[in-house]
Amino acid sequence: MKFLNLQVKLFKNRKIKNKINLTMLIFMIPASLLAQSDDFGIWSSVGIEKKLSKWTFSTEGELRTNNNSEQINRWSLKLETSYNIFKPLKIGLSYQFINFYDAKYSDFQPRNRLNLFLQGKQKLGNFTFTLREQAQVTTKDESDRVKASGKIDTYLINPAWIWRSRIKVDYNIPKIPITPALSFESFYQLNNPNGNSFNKLRYTLSFSYNLTKHHQFEVYGLIDKEINVTDAVKTYIAGVGYVFSF
């Protein structure tokens, strides 16, 4: 009889313990959801491209929004040149001026960015595989980031060095001028004083349309996901681009 009573007690204690664990789990779920921050933005760009033998020269203006597309996140102007070493491989260099909105201080701050990249392309049937490796350095203007104490609120990393790797797969649909593509890109920090790591991943589904030989349009959906950073944000982006080539 004593043994039976002991079993009943253990069973009741186990039920109480399970209820406590379940209650804790229910309260933890909203907290974990709050730790994840999602956003939505729209990116739009207009570009001009000129090819001369093995050289390509281009310029592009871009506008980006965030905060559920209620706020301009940045506008930029890029100048780029690339050279075809041989048909499937090219090297390129670009400069980009960025006017970036600093939400912490509610103002726009200029940034300067240089990119050096190497890109290889291989066609297999109707598929085209493109791999791009890119070194990127960005300098940030901190002059407007003034604390109440009068001191400059400096960025942890300035200039910021990033290594970007992107793989893209295009599919050429026979007799149709629309080309769908999938791409994945990773961003790796090269000079973080707290330790280098991947800090962003980017997934893109795009459709390009050649209206004529000189006019190309592109629409795309993009997921820009921050990782290994405080207050990481996942941004869902709808984008449209236009390029005039001659």
N, C-alpha and C positions, 0 to 999 in steps of 0.2 A: 504493500500500500504506500509506504514511504517512497519507494522507487517510482511509483506511478505519479505521485504528487510532484516529485522532482522533475519528471519529464514534462508535466503540464506547465510548471514554472519556467522551464527552459524554453518551451514553445512560446509562451506569452512574452518572455523577454526578447526572443528572436523577432516576434511580430512587432514589438515596440521599436526595436532597433531598425527593422526594415522600413517602418513608417517614418522614422527620423531621417534615414538616408534618402527616402523618396522625397520628403519635404525639402531637404537640403538641395537635392538635385533640381527640383522645380524652381527654387529661388536662384540657383546658379545659372539656369538657362537664360533668363533675361539679362543677367550680368554679362554672360559671354556674347550675347547678341549686341549689347551696347558697345562692347570692345571692338566690334567691326564697324567700320564707317564706309558707306557707299555714296557715290556721287554720280552725276550725269553731266556730260558736256557735249558741245558741238565744235568740231574743228572744220575750218574751211580754208582752202588755199587756191592761189592762182599762180601759174608759172609760165616762163618762156624758156625755150630750149633751142640751141643752135649747134648743129654738128658740122665739123670741118675735118674731113679725113678721119684720123684716129682720135681727134679731140672732140669733146662735148662741153659746151659752156651753157650755164643755166642760171636763172634767178627765180626766186619764189617768195611771195608774200603770204603770210598765214595769220589767221585769227583763231584763238581758242577761248572757249568759255568753260566755266565750272560752276559750282554751287547750284546744281540742278539747272544749269545754263542761264542763271539769272545775273551772272557777273562775268566780265571779261577777265580771263586768267592771264592772257598775254597776247601780244602781237609781235610779229618778227619779220625780218627780211634776210634772205639767205642768198649768197653768191657761191657758185660751185663750178669747178672744172674737173674733168676726168680724162684719162688717157687710156686707150686700149693697148695694152702691152702685146697681146695677141687676141684673137677673136673671143675666146671664152673668159678672158681675164682682164680686168681694168683696175687702175689705181686712181684715187681722187682726193681732192682737198676742197674744203668749203669753209667759209666764214659766215657766221650768223649773228646779227644784232637782235637782241630780245629785250622787249620792254615788259617786265614781269610784275604782276600785281602781288605785293606783299600784304597778305590779309592781316598779319599781326600789327602792322603800322599803317594800314589803309592807304597805301600809296604805290605808285609804279616806280620800279627801279630798273635801270639799264643793266644788261648783261651782255658779255661778249663770248662767243663760242667758236672754237676751231675744231674741225673734224678731219681726220686722215683715215681713209678707208681703202680696203682691198676687197674686190668683189669678183667671184667666179660664177659662171653660168654654164649649165649643161642641159641639153635638150634630149629627152628620151621619149620618142613617139610624140604624143600630143601634150606631154608634160614637160615643163621647164623648171629645173631646180636651180635656185640662186642662193649662194652663201655669201654673206657680207660680214667682214670683221672690221671694227671701227674703233679708233682711239679718239676720245672726246675730252676736251678741256674747256671749262666754263669759269670765267671770272665774274664776280658779283660785286656790285657797287653797294657799300655798306653805309655811305655817308648820311642817308636819311633814317637809318635805324638808331635813333637817339633815345636812350632811356630817360626817365624822369630825373635821374642823377646827373644827366649831361654826358654820360659815357656812351660810346658807340656799342651797340649790341652786335658783336661780330658773329659771323657764321662759323660753325664748327669746322667746315671744310671750305676753304676759299684760297686759291682756285680749286675746283672739283674735277678730278680726273676719273673718267669712266671708260670701261671697256665694254663695247656693245657687240653682241653676236646675234645675227638674224639669219634664219633659214626661211625661204619662201618657195612655195610650189604653185605654179600657174598651170591652168589647163586650157588648151586651145580647142574650142568647140568648132569643128569643121563647118564652114559656110555661115557661121554666125559671128558678128563683130563684137561679141561680149566675151570677155575672158575672166573667169572666176579665179580667185587665188586665196590660199591660206598661208599665214606666216606666224612665226614665233620668234620673239626677241628677248634676250636677257641683258641686264645691266649689272655690271660688276664694278664696285668701288676699288680704286687703285691707291688712294691716299687718305683713307679714313684713319685718324689717330687712335680710334677705339677698336680698330681691327677691320680689315677689308672683308667684304662679303657681298653677295648679290643683294641688291636693294629694290629691284623692280623686274617684273615680268610683263610681257605684252603679247596679246593674242589678237590677230586680225583676220577678218573675212572680208574680202573686197571683190568688186566687180568693175572692170574697166571697159569702156566703150569707145571705140574709134569712130567718131562721127565722119571724119574724112582723114586724109593722110596727115593733115596738119593739126587737127583738133581731137584731143583725147579727154574724156571725162572719167572720173572714178568716184564710186560711192563705196563706203565701207562701214563696218561695225568693228569696234575695237574695245578690248578690255585691258585697262592699264592698272596693274596690281602691284602695290608697294609691299615689300616683305622685309623682314629683319630691321624694321624701323619703328620708332615710337609713334603711336596714333596712325597706324597704317590705313591708307585709303584705297578702296577699289573703285575705279572710275569707269563707267560705261559710256562709250563715246560713239556718236553718229557723225560721220565725216563725208565731205564732198570735196573733190579737187578737179581743177581744170589745167591743162597744159597745152600751150600753142608751140608747135615745133616747126622749124624751117631750116 
